[in-house]
């Protein structure tokens, strides 16, 4: 089912408390996906020197019991998080586990997510998939849970703590891919290219790392970062920010932002009759960007294979619990897509339109 994902050319790099329980696993298909794998880092901030390999999903027939998994998610308000949730649910279903999803309601809700971590432990979680809203706030709780046998998988964002496994996207690499692309088009000595970067919420690791990666790649080139504009990750959050940017910089060449930033920019540029005047590059994909990419009115977007990230995390958690883990630190491959290769986007990136989460309040 997921074997074809590895054929992509890639570069490494308010639901509240809801209980999802699956009584019987689905067909025991296996899957594989290209990753960079290395020794388990003591912190997600440590340098990563992994090597290219294939991560192989565990055969469901090898799972000895129904494990209880808890998934802590920052919010559930965009298509990327929906894809993460879909990947989590499908892999839990495949491996016959149970799953509790707890939504923090936003990146600023550290105290709420800390309380939800305690809830996972109280509910008897065998493993916690942690998309932490803070890289350091969970250190003590992680240590205590691990000392009691709970497996902690650091998922997607990255924490500065020792855990049992990591499946963390390198967002500096995401920014670096876009920065390298612009740097090749605007080398030092050429006419300046004016850029506004809209990486996401201020103080959030993936957002800050995207900006750092882009800035490092654009250094010593003619790419001029006019401003970095932080804001919420939803399209509505971005809409007014984009409108202000286009007024402040009428001769802007590029917006480098989230997928939702690009959706907002397209909306405003259409209203102004200026589609194509400002080139758009995105740090993550949304379904509404596929058509603009095909038409060339969005120049490029980094695809992180959102569904497979969480399938990997669930599989890693179950392998840890079964004593069968072979890879403990994996960085899933990402790639920049544009009009030339957007057709390679497949079901690794979005939940089906018809999919509805099977949830009931515990």
C-alpha positions in Angstrom: 0.0 0.0 0.0 2.8 2.4 0.9 5.7 0.9 -1.0 5.3 3.4 -3.9 6.1 6.3 -1.6 9.8 5.6 -1.7 9.9 6.3 -5.4 9.6 10.1 -4.8 12.9 11.9 -5.4 13.6 13.4 -2.0 16.1 15.3 0.1 16.6 14.2 3.7 16.2 16.4 6.2 -10.1 21.9 19.9 -10.8 18.1 19.8 -10.2 17.9 23.6 -9.7 14.4 25.0 -10.8 11.8 22.5 -10.4 8.0 22.8 -10.0 6.0 19.7 -10.0 2.2 20.2 -9.7 -0.4 17.5 -10.9 -3.9 18.5 -9.4 -5.7 15.4 -6.5 -4.8 13.2 -6.9 -4.2 9.5 -5.2 -6.4 6.9 -1.5 -7.0 8.0 0.0 -5.2 5.0 3.6 -3.9 5.5 5.1 -0.7 4.2 8.5 1.0 3.8 9.7 4.6 3.5 13.1 6.3 3.0 14.6 8.0 6.0 17.9 9.1 7.4 18.6 7.0 10.5 21.2 7.3 13.1 22.1 6.8 16.8 19.4 8.1 19.2 20.3 11.6 20.1 20.2 12.8 23.7 18.4 15.9 22.4 16.6 16.8 19.1 18.9 19.8 19.0 22.0 17.6 18.7 23.6 17.3 15.3 22.2 14.5 13.2 24.5 12.4 11.1 22.1 9.7 9.9 22.5 7.6 6.8 20.0 6.8 4.1 18.0 3.7 4.6 14.5 2.2 4.4 12.3 2.1 7.4 10.2 -1.1 7.3 6.9 -1.2 9.0 6.4 -4.0 11.5 4.3 -6.9 10.3 1.1 -6.9 12.3 1.3 -10.6 12.9 4.4 -9.9 15.0 2.5 -7.8 17.5 1.8 -9.8 20.7 -0.9 -7.6 22.4 -3.0 -4.5 22.0 -0.8 -1.6 23.2 -2.3 1.6 24.7 -0.9 4.6 22.9 -1.4 8.3 23.8 -0.9 11.1 21.2 -0.4 14.7 22.4 -1.0 17.1 19.5 -0.6 20.9 19.7 -3.9 21.6 17.8 -6.2 20.2 15.2 -6.9 23.2 13.0 -5.2 22.6 9.6 -4.8 19.9 7.0 -1.3 19.0 8.1 -2.4 18.1 11.6 -5.4 16.3 10.1 -2.9 14.2 8.0 -0.8 13.5 11.2 -3.9 12.3 12.9 -4.9 10.2 10.0 -1.5 8.5 9.8 -1.6 7.8 13.5 -5.1 6.3 13.4 -4.4 4.1 10.3 -1.2 2.7 11.8 -2.8 2.1 15.2 -5.6 0.4 13.4 -3.1 -1.7 11.3 -1.2 -2.8 14.4 -4.3 -3.5 16.6 -3.5 -0.9 19.3 -5.7 1.6 21.1 -5.2 5.3 20.9 -6.0 8.4 23.0 -5.7 11.8 21.3 -5.4 14.9 23.4 -5.5 18.3 21.7 -3.7 21.2 23.5 -5.7 23.8 21.6 -2.7 25.9 20.4 1.1 26.2 20.7 0.8 28.7 23.6 -1.0 26.2 25.8 2.0 24.7 27.6 0.3 24.2 30.9 -2.6 22.4 29.3 -0.4 20.0 27.4 1.6 19.3 30.5 -1.6 18.4 32.2 -2.5 16.2 29.3 0.8 14.4 29.6 -0.2 13.5 33.1 -3.6 12.4 31.8 -1.9 10.0 29.4 0.0 8.4 32.3 -3.1 8.2 34.4 -5.0 6.5 31.5 -2.3 3.8 31.6 -0.5 4.7 28.3 2.2 2.2 27.3 3.7 4.8 25.0 3.2 8.5 24.4 3.7 10.2 21.0 4.7 13.7 22.0 4.3 16.7 19.6 5.5 19.1 22.3 4.5 22.8 22.3 7.7 23.5 24.2 11.1 21.9 23.7 12.1 21.9 27.4 8.9 22.1 29.5 8.4 18.3 29.5 11.9 17.2 30.6 11.0 16.2 34.1 7.7 14.5 33.2 9.4 12.6 30.4 12.1 11.3 32.8 9.5 10.3 35.4 7.3 8.5 32.8 10.3 6.6 31.3 11.4 5.5 34.8 7.9 3.9 35.1 8.3 2.1 31.9 6.3 4.4 29.6 7.9 4.7 26.1 8.2 8.3 24.8 8.5 8.9 21.1 9.5 12.5 20.3 7.4 13.3 17.3 7.8 15.9 14.5 8.8 19.0 16.5 11.6 17.9 18.8 12.3 18.1 22.5 15.6 18.8 24.3 15.4 15.7 26.4 16.3 12.0 26.4 13.5 9.9 25.0 13.1 6.3 23.7 12.7 7.2 20.1 12.5 10.2 17.7 10.7 10.8 14.4 11.5 14.5 13.9 11.4 16.5 10.7 14.5 18.8 10.4 12.8 22.1 9.8 16.1 23.8 9.3 16.5 21.5 6.3 13.0 22.6 5.1 14.1 26.3 5.2 17.5 25.3 3.7 15.8 23.7 0.6 13.9 26.9 -0.2 16.8 29.1 0.6 19.1 27.1 -1.7 16.6 27.4 -4.5 16.4 31.1 -4.2 20.2 31.4 -3.7 20.8 29.6 -7.0 18.5 32.1 -8.8 20.0 35.2 -7.1 23.7 34.7 -6.5 25.9 37.4 -4.9 26.3 40.3 -7.3 23.0 39.9 -9.1 20.0 42.2 -8.6 18.5 42.0 -5.1 15.5 39.8 -4.6 13.2 41.1 -1.8 11.7 38.4 0.4 9.4 38.4 3.3 9.5 35.2 5.4 6.3 34.1 7.2 7.5 30.9 9.0 4.6 30.5 11.6 4.1 31.1 15.3 6.9 32.9 17.1 8.9 30.9 19.6 7.8 27.5 18.2 10.7 25.2 17.3 9.6 24.3 13.8 8.8 27.8 12.8 12.0 29.3 14.2 14.1 26.5 12.6 12.5 27.1 9.2 13.5 30.7 9.4 17.0 29.8 10.6 17.5 27.3 7.8 16.3 29.8 5.1 18.5 32.6 6.4 21.6 30.5 6.5 21.1 29.3 2.9 20.4 32.8 1.7 23.4 34.3 3.4 26.0 35.9 1.1 23.6 35.9 -1.9 21.4 38.7 -3.4 18.4 37.3 -1.5 17.4 40.2 0.8 15.1 39.3 3.8 13.0 42.4 4.2 11.1 41.2 7.3 10.2 38.0 9.2 6.5 38.1 10.1 5.4 35.6 12.7 1.8 34.6 13.2 -0.7 31.7 13.8 -0.6 28.8 11.5 -4.2 29.0 10.2 -5.1 30.7 6.9 -7.4 33.2 8.6 -4.5 34.0 11.0 -2.3 34.7 8.0 -4.7 36.6 5.9 -4.4 40.0 7.6 -0.6 39.6 7.9 -0.3 38.9 4.2 -2.4 41.9 3.3 -0.2 44.1 5.5 3.0 42.7 3.9 1.8 43.4 0.4 0.9 46.9 1.3 4.2 47.5 3.1 6.3 46.0 0.3 4.6 46.9 -3.0 7.7 45.7 -5.0 8.1 42.5 -3.1 9.6 39.6 -5.1 8.9 36.6 -2.9 6.9 35.4 0.0 8.3 32.4 1.8 5.8 31.1 4.2 3.7 28.2 5.4 1.2 26.5 3.1 -1.5 28.6 4.8 0.5 31.8 4.2 0.5 31.0 0.5 -3.3 30.3 0.5 -3.8 33.7 2.0 -1.4 35.4 -0.4 -3.2 33.8 -3.4 -6.5 35.1 -2.1 -5.2 38.7 -1.8 -3.2 38.7 -5.0 -6.3 37.5 -6.9 -8.4 40.3 -5.4 -5.7 42.8 -6.5 -5.3 41.3 -10.0 -1.6 40.6 -9.2 -1.3 36.8 -9.3 2.2 36.0 -10.5 3.7 39.3 -9.5 5.0 37.9 -6.2 6.5 34.4 -6.3 5.4 32.0 -3.6 7.3 29.3 -1.8 5.9 27.2 1.0 7.3 25.3 4.0 4.5 22.7 4.0 1.8 21.5 1.6 -2.0 21.9 1.8 -4.5 20.3 -0.6 -5.5 23.7 -1.9 -1.9 24.4 -3.2 -1.8 21.4 -5.6 -3.7 23.1 -8.4 -1.8 26.4 -8.1 1.5 24.4 -8.2 0.4 22.7 -11.4 -0.5 26.1 -13.0 2.8 27.6 -11.9 1.3 30.4 -9.8 2.9 28.9 -6.7 6.6 28.4 -7.4 7.4 25.6 -4.9 6.4 23.9 -1.7 8.3 21.5 0.6 6.4 18.2 1.1 7.1 16.4 4.3 5.0 13.3 3.7 2.8 14.1 6.7 0.9 10.8 7.0 4.0 8.6 7.0 5.7 10.6 9.8 3.0 9.5 12.2 2.8 6.0 10.9 6.5 5.8 11.6 6.0 7.1 15.1 3.3 4.6 15.9 5.3 1.7 14.5 8.4 2.8 16.4 6.4 2.9 19.7 5.0 -0.6 19.1 8.4 -1.9 18.2 9.9 -0.4 21.4 7.1 -2.0 23.5 7.7 -5.3 21.7 11.4 -5.1 22.1 11.8 -5.2 18.3 13.0 -1.6 17.5 15.8 -1.4 14.9 15.7 2.3 14.2 15.4 4.7 17.1 16.1 8.1 15.5 14.6 8.7 12.0 14.3 11.8 9.9 11.8 11.2 7.1 12.8 12.5 3.7 11.3 15.7 2.4 11.3 17.2 -1.1 10.5 20.5 -2.9 7.8 20.1 -5.4 6.9 22.5 -8.2 5.0 22.4 -11.5 7.5 19.8 -12.9 6.9 17.2 -10.2 3.7 18.0 -8.3 2.1 15.0 -9.9 4.4 12.8 -7.7 2.4 13.9 -4.6 0.5 10.9 -3.3 -1.4 9.7 -0.3 1.6 10.2 1.9 0.6 13.8 2.3 -3.2 14.3 2.9 -6.0 12.5 4.6 -8.7 11.5 2.2 -11.4 14.2 1.9 -14.0 11.7 3.0 -12.1 10.6 6.1 -13.7 11.3 9.4 -11.9 10.6 12.6 -13.5 7.8 14.6 -13.6 9.5 18.0 -15.6 9.2 21.3 -15.0 11.1 24.5 -13.4 9.0 27.2 
